[in-house]
Amino acid sequence: MTATTEARRQLPVIVGGVLLVLVIMLLPDFAPASPDASVPVEAYHGRILEIVPADGSNTDQGTAPVDTARVEIIEGPRSGDVLTAFMEGPGGSQLVADYKPGDEVVLTITQSAFDAEPYVAVADRWRILPLQLLVAVFAIAVIVVGGWRGARALVALGLTMAVILKIILPLILQGVPPLPMAVFGATGITAATIILTEGWSRPSGAAILGTAGALSIAGLLAAATTAAAQFTYVSSDLAFLVTQGGNGLDLRGVLLAAIILGSVGVLDDVTVTQAVVVDELADRGSLRGRPLFGSALGIGRSHIGATVNTLFLAYVGASLPLLVILLLTRQPPELVWNNEEIATEIVRTLAGSLGIVAAVPLTTLVATLLVSTADRSPGERPVFRALLPVAAITIVVAVLVVATAVLPRTQPQRQALPTQPPFALPSDAAGPGASDDGAAESVDPGGEPVLAERGDAVPITVDGSPVGTAAVIAWSGAGTGTGTRTVTVEVSYAADAAWPIDARAWELLTADGTEVPLKATPALPDTLAAGEQRSFTLRADTDVDLVDGFVAYAGPGDGTFVFLVALE
């Protein structure tokens, strides 16, 4: 085939794919406006003109001196404006703000309702140029090595990004259930990208069916595990977002959607490769039936081992910073793996791996049946009868896809967490504020405890001296309910010094400030020795509504709350 003929065959597909991407990108913005407009933040691309060192002698305000910079805005409606900005780094840290005149940076302007003048800061470096160069190198390398098929792969990648960024994510923010969006979106992306990269052929059909079936199996297994493990995903910042309908995001649905979308890419790779292997063995080796299936499955087994390891390393890389932090807190290994963020990565890895395990034989079977069907001569049984096994598999896969989208129980009516916790002071200075008989009582607002996440090791001080860290590991029985029920909370201590334990330190705190004491069974020890690490189970019998409630730790002496962990 000449280069001109190949170009004529490939260009319509590429142009059609590009036009489809452009149509999706030109769709109106489905994402709702941010519900939090109290402190608007404007961001601009700027360049540092001059750095002004801080005056270390000016300590009248009791605050640390901070360098400032004169920054020129070089893009946008305020291009040419020169502003004086405080020097910050990523995350607001001044310790990593190693800037020089001439550096291109991100300039943020925050206008608070309580201040007449806006707060202007150098918030981060401008990194778009190196990212653009890397994208260009990637695209050129894919086209040079992959040829026309590489160009089609780039179009497929653009289509995937467009569908996720312009359709799936905005509709989830509008309140559309995330799990069905992910299932049907992933299935559609799979079909479109495989057809774009491979064209419509027997291997393409087998790969689409194999990917959809394996994706459904992985999704159902992930849903069952997520429900059994009672994942909440409340540690994510998404817990505070409000959808267009006024509810909080369906966090468990978002978690399952992330698992499903994360599995699509690796499943595409496995199923396309396996389907092409079957076709090559059939064409080059003249294999059919069971010999063809057995030979292709043998190759697929090697693919399983390599891909599962790749998937594991990808997820470990994503969660490595959190894993390092948890290990440095000297938590027992079981508690490290029990941490929700680590446990969700384990579920992602195993669910995706089980999807790969299912994808290989399923794709191989469908591809083998399609090869056998194509070999039928006119004198043999009718083609529609030969296609019956493939049709049956197609129906089963369709049922699995629908079941994955509608069967798992998620949290479609979840309320968003308040952006500020219900800070409170106990009514009794001798303890955490609950009455002696264990009945819940209301408290007045006050204090400012830390809002921690599940598994966070929070430093604790007694009489002004640090004694170690405390953490909330897990809970069960919380939420809404009628009648009295038992709420169980698992906590851990890690003592750096002799630590006198206050048995009344732990309690449940509702969104309206009602307190319910938590009691240990067996009772907490009076003291922990330096270097001692212990976990305890606390319980409370209550009939209060704990939706948007907290597990609270109160300090000894004055009984003010030290930290809160949101229940979900």
Residue pairs with C-beta under 8 A, 6 or more apart in sequence:
6 148
7 148
10 148
10 151
10 152
13 152
13 196
13 199
14 148
14 151
14 152
14 155
17 152
17 155
17 156
17 158
17 159
17 196
18 155
18 158
20 159
21 155
21 158
21 159
21 162
24 159
24 162
24 163
24 166
24 167
25 162
25 166
27 166
27 167
29 170
30 166
30 167
30 170
30 171
30 173
30 174
31 169
31 170
31 173
31 174
32 173
32 174
32 243
32 244
35 241
35 242
36 419
38 113
39 110
39 111
39 112
39 113
40 110
40 111
41 108
41 109
41 110
42 108
42 109
42 110
43 106
43 107
43 108
43 109
43 123
44 73
44 75
44 76
44 78
44 106
44 107
44 108
44 109
45 73
45 74
45 75
45 76
45 104
45 106
45 107
45 126
46 71
46 72
46 73
46 74
46 104
46 105
46 106
46 107
46 122
46 126
47 71
47 72
47 74
47 102
47 103
47 104
47 105
48 69
48 70
48 71
48 99
48 100
48 101
48 102
48 103
48 105
48 122
49 69
49 70
49 71
49 72
49 82
49 101
50 69
50 70
50 101
51 67
51 68
51 69
51 87
51 99
51 100
51 101
52 67
52 68
52 69
52 70
52 84
53 67
54 65
54 66
54 67
54 68
55 65
56 65
58 65
59 65
66 86
66 87
66 94
67 86
67 87
67 94
67 97
68 84
68 85
68 86
68 87
69 84
69 85
69 87
69 99
69 122
70 82
70 83
70 84
70 85
71 82
71 83
71 84
71 85
71 105
71 107
71 120
71 122
72 80
72 81
72 82
73 79
73 80
73 81
73 82
73 83
73 107
74 104
83 107
83 109
83 120
84 120
85 107
85 120
85 121
85 122
86 119
86 120
86 121
86 122
87 94
87 97
87 99
87 121
87 122
88 94
88 97
88 121
88 122
88 123
89 95
89 96
89 97
89 98
89 124
90 96
90 123
90 124
90 125
92 121
92 123
97 122
99 105
99 122
99 125
103 125
103 126
104 125
104 126
104 129
105 122
105 123
105 124
105 125
105 126
106 122
106 123
106 124
106 125
106 126
107 120
107 121
107 122
107 123
108 120
108 121
108 123
109 118
109 119
109 120
110 118
110 119
110 120
110 121
111 118
111 119
112 118
112 119
139 154
142 150
142 151
142 153
142 154
143 150
143 151
143 154
144 150
146 153
149 197
152 196
152 197
153 196
153 197
155 196
156 192
156 193
156 196
156 197
157 193
159 189
159 192
159 193
159 196
160 189
160 193
163 185
163 188
163 189
164 185
164 189
164 261
167 185
168 181
168 182
168 185
168 261
171 181
172 178
172 181
172 249
172 254
172 257
173 241
173 243
173 244
173 249
174 243
174 244
174 245
175 243
175 244
175 245
175 247
177 250
177 253
177 410
177 412
178 249
178 250
178 253
178 254
178 256
178 257
178 410
179 219
179 223
179 250
179 253
179 256
179 257
179 260
179 404
179 405
179 408
179 410
180 405
180 406
181 257
182 256
182 257
182 258
182 260
182 261
183 215
183 216
183 219
183 260
183 401
183 404
183 405
184 401
184 405
185 261
186 215
186 260
186 261
186 264
187 212
187 215
187 401
189 264
190 208
190 211
190 212
190 215
190 264
190 267
190 268
191 208
193 268
194 204
194 207
194 208
194 211
194 268
194 272
195 204
195 208
197 272
198 204
198 207
198 272
198 276
201 279
202 275
202 279
202 367
202 370
202 371
202 374
203 272
203 275
203 276
203 278
203 279
203 367
204 272
204 275
205 366
205 370
206 271
206 274
206 275
206 278
206 363
206 366
206 367
206 370
207 268
207 271
207 272
207 274
207 275
207 363
208 271
209 362
209 363
209 366
209 390
209 393
209 394
209 397
210 267
210 270
210 271
210 274
210 275
210 359
210 362
210 363
210 366
210 367
211 264
211 267
211 268
211 271
211 359
211 363
212 397
212 398
212 400
212 401
213 358
213 359
213 362
213 393
213 396
213 397
213 400
214 267
214 270
214 271
214 355
214 356
214 358
214 359
214 362
214 363
215 260
215 263
215 264
215 267
215 355
215 401
215 404
216 397
216 400
216 401
216 403
216 404
217 354
217 355
217 358
217 400
218 259
218 260
218 263
218 267
218 351
218 352
218 354
218 355
218 358
219 256
219 259
219 260
219 263
219 351
219 404
219 408
220 400
220 403
220 404
220 407
220 408
221 350
221 351
221 354
222 256
222 259
222 260
222 347
222 348
222 351
223 256
223 404
223 407
223 408
224 408
225 347
225 350
225 351
226 252
226 255
226 256
226 347
226 408
227 252
227 408
227 409
229 343
229 347
230 476
231 252
231 255
231 340
231 343
231 344
231 347
232 251
232 252
232 340
232 568
233 239
233 251
233 252
233 254
233 255
233 340
233 344
233 568
234 251
234 417
234 454
234 566
234 567
234 568
235 340
235 341
235 453
235 454
235 455
236 251
236 254
238 249
238 251
238 254
239 248
239 249
239 251
239 416
239 417
239 566
239 568
240 248
240 416
240 417
240 418
240 419
241 248
241 249
241 416
242 248
242 416
243 249
247 412
247 413
247 414
247 415
247 416
248 414
248 415
248 416
248 417
249 414
249 416
250 410
250 411
250 412
250 414
251 411
251 414
251 568
252 410
252 411
253 408
253 410
253 411
253 412
255 344
256 408
256 410
258 348
259 347
259 348
259 351
259 352
260 404
262 348
262 352
263 348
263 351
263 352
263 355
266 307
266 310
266 311
266 352
266 356
267 352
267 355
267 356
267 359
269 307
270 300
270 303
270 304
270 307
270 356
270 359
270 360
270 363
271 359
271 363
273 303
274 296
274 299
274 300
274 303
274 359
274 360
274 363
274 364
274 367
275 363
275 366
275 367
277 296
277 299
277 300
278 292
278 296
278 363
278 364
278 367
278 368
278 371
279 367
279 371
281 287
281 292
281 295
281 296
282 288
282 292
282 371
285 292
285 295
287 295
288 371
288 372
288 375
289 368
289 372
292 368
292 371
293 364
293 365
293 368
296 364
296 367
296 368
297 360
297 361
297 364
300 360
300 361
300 363
300 364
301 360
303 360
304 356
304 357
304 360
307 356
308 353
308 356
308 357
311 349
311 352
311 353
311 356
312 349
312 353
315 345
315 348
315 349
316 323
316 345
318 345
319 341
319 342
319 345
322 339
322 341
322 342
323 336
323 342
326 336
326 339
326 342
326 455
327 336
329 457
329 469
329 471
329 494
330 494
330 533
331 455
331 457
331 471
331 492
331 494
331 533
332 533
332 535
335 455
335 473
335 492
335 535
336 342
337 343
337 346
338 455
338 473
338 474
339 454
339 455
339 473
340 454
340 455
341 455
362 393
365 393
366 390
366 393
369 389
369 390
369 393
370 390
372 386
373 383
373 386
373 387
373 390
376 383
376 386
380 386
414 568
415 547
415 548
417 548
417 566
418 511
418 548
421 449
421 451
421 550
421 564
421 566
422 445
422 509
422 510
422 511
422 512
422 513
422 550
423 445
423 446
423 447
423 448
423 449
423 561
424 433
424 443
424 444
424 445
424 446
424 447
424 509
424 513
424 515
424 561
425 433
425 443
425 444
425 445
425 446
425 447
425 559
425 560
425 561
426 432
426 433
426 434
426 443
426 515
426 554
426 559
426 560
426 561
427 433
427 441
427 443
427 444
428 434
428 435
428 559
429 558
429 559
430 559
431 502
431 504
431 554
431 559
432 504
432 505
432 506
432 507
432 515
432 517
432 552
432 554
432 559
432 561
433 441
433 443
433 507
433 515
433 554
433 559
434 440
434 441
434 504
434 507
434 515
434 516
434 517
435 441
438 517
438 519
438 540
440 514
440 515
440 516
440 542
440 544
441 514
441 515
442 512
442 513
442 514
442 515
443 513
443 514
443 515
444 513
445 513
446 560
447 560
447 561
449 552
449 560
449 561
449 562
449 563
449 564
450 458
450 562
450 563
450 564
451 563
451 564
451 565
451 566
452 458
452 471
452 472
452 563
452 564
452 565
453 565
453 566
454 472
454 473
454 474
454 565
455 471
455 472
455 473
456 471
456 472
456 563
456 565
457 469
457 470
457 471
457 494
458 469
458 470
458 471
458 553
458 562
458 563
459 466
459 468
459 469
460 466
460 467
460 468
460 469
460 470
460 499
460 553
460 555
460 562
461 467
461 555
462 499
462 500
462 555
462 556
463 556
463 557
465 497
466 496
466 497
467 495
467 496
467 497
467 498
467 499
468 493
468 494
468 495
468 496
468 497
468 499
468 528
469 493
469 494
469 496
470 491
470 492
470 493
470 494
470 553
470 563
471 491
471 492
471 494
472 489
472 490
472 491
472 551
472 553
472 565
473 490
473 491
473 492
473 535
474 489
474 490
475 487
475 488
475 489
475 490
475 551
475 567
476 487
476 488
477 485
477 486
477 487
477 488
478 487
478 508
478 546
478 549
478 567
478 568
479 546
479 547
479 567
479 568
480 545
480 546
480 547
481 543
481 545
482 543
483 543
484 541
484 542
484 543
485 541
485 542
485 543
486 539
486 540
486 541
487 508
487 516
487 518
487 539
487 540
487 541
487 542
487 546
488 537
488 538
488 539
489 506
489 508
489 518
489 537
489 538
489 539
489 540
489 551
490 535
490 536
490 537
490 538
491 506
491 535
491 536
491 538
491 551
492 533
492 534
492 535
492 536
493 499
493 501
493 528
493 532
493 533
493 534
493 535
493 536
494 532
494 533
495 528
495 529
495 530
495 531
495 532
495 533
496 530
496 531
497 530
498 527
498 528
498 529
498 530
499 527
499 528
500 526
500 527
500 556
501 524
501 525
501 526
501 527
501 528
502 554
502 556
503 519
503 520
503 523
503 524
504 517
504 554
505 553
505 554
505 555
505 556
506 517
506 518
506 520
506 538
506 551
506 552
506 553
506 554
507 515
507 516
507 517
507 518
507 540
507 551
507 552
507 554
508 515
508 516
508 517
508 518
508 540
508 542
508 544
508 546
508 549
508 550
508 551
508 552
508 567
509 515
509 516
509 549
509 550
509 551
509 552
509 561
509 564
510 516
510 544
510 545
510 546
510 548
510 549
511 547
511 548
511 549
514 544
515 552
516 540
516 542
516 544
517 540
518 538
518 539
518 540
518 551
519 538
519 539
519 540
520 536
520 537
520 538
520 539
521 537
521 538
521 539
524 536
525 534
528 534
546 567
547 567
548 566
548 567
549 566
549 567
550 564
550 565
550 566
550 567
551 564
551 565
551 567
552 561
552 563
552 564
553 561
553 562
553 563
553 564
554 560
554 561
554 562
555 561
555 562
